[in-house]
């Protein structure tokens, strides 16, 4: 009787391959996560913070890498401390209060016919009217975000009342106006190209020359690089922390285990340094965050002038 050939165990092979592939993928994910997740790399956190401002003058989104966003979503932080005090200003709101039972100006009873029937035209007028004020505020940078948000949203409430004739206000209206102004300001720096809607073929954007293009040419490129590190005494840093400000972030001095300060330079294609700033970053757990209170980014908003 012929000897029976040993059959190939397909199930066993599948199991071995599954675990081998799973192990390889796990290592790849860990490597990619550690390499790309900038919060683990203090110098990259500092560089990314500065570069976000440099590329489009966007101090608003740069704050997503700061201590402000450590313990809560950035949007929730803005609502809690700057939007709700305007929306619930007649309801004795204090940051942290629950708003479920409060009547604010986001209640539909405050809507005029203009608010109910707006097709976006009046909202567009509000956004346009707010832009000049936004530019005025951003001229001093975003380092004092408390002053920036407070003044901007107070002005927005006044402008919207003039346009709509009512006191209606929501966080969506506030975010829309602010983020539209942020985007427009960025385009004023980078310039725009002619663009057309794919479906209607109507022109949606017209070519314009931005401030960066005027200063460095239409083919400009700005690069942010970490040029050096400065020593920071951890004990002295902790002693100087404003406890009340950090409490808003859900952070205390005891949470911080290390602190570093990096000099970030902005260079043009020919290697010329056109701006420089020092960015302080603090470590909590395994992650690093920019301490915006200890960082002055004013130079990053005016270097092209």
N, C-alpha and C positions, 0 to 999 in steps of 0.2 A: 504494500500500500504506500502510495507516494506520500512523502512528508508534506504536511500542510504548511503552506507559506504563512508567515506571520503577517496578519492584516494590519494595515495602517490605522492607528487609533485617531480618527478625525476629531472626536470630541475632546480627547486629551490635548491634541495639538491646538485646538481652538482656545482651550482654557489657558494653555501656556502663552499663546500669542496675545490673548486678551490682557493677561497680567503684565506681560512684557511691554506691550504698547501703552497700557495704563501707567506703568512706572515711568516710561520715557516721557509721556505727555505730562505727567505730574512734575517731573524735573524741568521740562520746558516751560510749564506754566510758572513754576516758582522762579526760574531764571528771568523770564520775561517780566513777571510781576515786579521783581526786585529791581530790574534794569529800567523799566519804564515808569514805574510808580514813583514820581519825583519826591514824594513826601519822605522817602527813606534817604534821600541824598540832599544834605543841607545846601551845598553849593549850587545844585540845580534848582532848588526851591528859590534861592535868592536870585539866580539868573532869570528864571521864568517870571518871577514877580516883576522885575525891572523890564524885561522884554515885552511883557503884556502891555505895559505903559508905553514903551518906546514905539512899538509897531503901529498902534492906532490911537495913542493918547488915552487908553482905556484904564483909568485908575479904578473904575467901578468893578469890572470883572477881576482885576488883579487881587481884590480883597478875598477872593475865594480860597487863596492859599495862605491867608493870615490867621492869627489867633481868633479873630472875629468869628471864623467858621469852624472853630475847633469842636464845640459841643452842640452846635445847632446849625441848621441849614442857613446859608447866608440870607436867603429871601425871608425866612422867618425872623431873623435878627432885625432886618430892616422894618418888617411889619411891626414887630413888638415895640421897638424904640422910636420909630420915626413916622410910620404911616398911621398906626392906630391912635397915637396922640392927636393927630389931625382929624381923623375920621370920627373919633369918639370924644372930641374936645368938649362937648357939652354934657358928657356922661361921667365926668370925674374919673376918667380912665387913668390907670397907672401901669407902667410896663410890667407885664406878667399877669395882669388881671384877665380872667376869662371874659370873652366878649359875647358869649351866647345870649346872655340876658340883657345886654346893653343895647340901647337904641342909638345908632350912629348915623352919620350922613350917608351911609351906604344903604339906608332904608329907602325903598322905592317911593315912600310918601314924600321924599324931598325932590323927586324928579319933576322938572317942569316939562311942558310940551316939547321944548327944544331938546331936552335929554331923551325923551321917549321917541322922538321922531328923527333923531340925527342919523344921517346915512354915512357918517364918518367925516363929513366936511367940517363941522364945528370942532370935532375932536382934533382934526388936522390943524385948524386955526390955533387951538390951544398949544399944540406941540410946537408950531412955528413961533408963536409968541414967547414960548419958554426957552427957545434955543439961545437967543442972545444972553439971557440971564445965566443959562448953563455955561456958556463960554466965559462969561464974567467970573463965575465961581471957579471954573477949572483953571483959570489963569494962575490961581494960587495952589493948584494941585489938589490931590485928594487926601493928603496926610491927615488933615483935620476933618475926617469923615463926619464927625458929629455935627460940626458947623455946616458942612456941605449939605447933608441930608435935611437937617432942620430948616435951613434957609430955602432950599429948593422946594420942599413940599409945602411950606407956608406960602411961597410965591405961587405955586401951582394952584392951590386952593383959591387964591385971590384972582388969578388969571381966568380960571375956569368959571368962576362966578360971574365975571364980567362978560364972558362969551356966551354962557348958557343962561344966565339970569337965575341960577338956583345954587343951592349949597351941596348938591349931590356929589358924592366922592366915594370911590372904591379903591382897593389896593390894585385892582387890574388897571384902572385909569392911571394910577400913579406910576406903576411899573411901565406901562406902555409909553407914557410921556418921557420918562427918564431914559429908558432903553432906546427910544427913537432918537433922542438928543445925543446919546452916547454914540450911536451908529453914524449919525450925520457928522458929528465932530470928527470921527475917525476918517470918514471920506474926505473931509476938508483937508486932512493931512496927506492922505495917500492918493487922492485924485480918483476919478471914476472913468469908466469906459461906456461907450454906446452899448446899450443892451435892449433886447426885444423879447416880448412875451412869445413863447413857443406856440401858443394856441391862437392868440389874436393878432400876432405879428406887430402889435403896437409897441412903440418905444417906451421903455420903462425907466431908462437911465440915459443921461447924456454925458458925453466926455467932458471932463473938467480937469484942470491941472491943480494938484494938491500942493500944500506948503512944502512937503518933503521934496516933491518933484522940482519945485522952484529953486530950492536950496541945493539939491544934489543931482538934479537931472532926472529925466523920466525913467531911466533904467536904474535908479538908485537901489541900493540894498543896505539896510542897517543891521548890524550884528551885535548882539549883546554877549559879552564874555566876562567870566570871573577872572579878574586880573590879580587878585591877592586876597589874603586873609589877615584880619587884625585880631590881636588878642583881646579877649573880653573876660573880666573877672566875674565869675558866676555869683559870688556872694555880693559883690557891689551891685551887680545888675538886679538881683532879687531885692536888695534893699531899696532900690530906686523905683520899683514897680508901683504904679498907682493901683492899689488894691480894689478900689471901687470900679475902675474901668475894667480891670481883669475879671471882676465878679460878673460883669455883663456877658463876658465870653464864656463863663462857666469854668474859669481857670484861676488857680491860686499860685503863689510863688513856689509852694511846696511841690507842685506838679512838674515844675521845670527842672530837668536834670542836667542840661547843658545849654550853652548859648555860644553862638559864633557870629562874626561880622565879616561880610565879604564885600570887597570893592568890585563893583560891576561897571565895566566900561562899554560905551557904545561906539562902534567903529563903522566907518564907511568902507566901501569896497577897496579903496586904496590904502586902508589901514589907519587912516587918520582918526584919532579919538575926538569925538565931538561932544561927548557928555560922560560924566562919571558920578556914581553915587554909592554910598555905603548902605548895605542892607543887613539888618540884624535878624537872625533866625534863632528860635528857641525850640528845644527838644522836649516833647512830652510823650512818654512811652517810646515807641519806635519811630515816631513821626516828627518831622520838623515843620515849623510854621513861621511865617514872617511876623515879626513884632512891628507893626506899622507905626506904633507910638514911638518907637526908637529909631525910625527910619525916615529920612528926609528925601523925598523924590522930586522936589521942586525943579531941579535941573533937567529932569526928563521931560518936562512939558514946554521948555523954552529953548532948547539947544539949537533948533533950526532957524531961529530968528536972527 
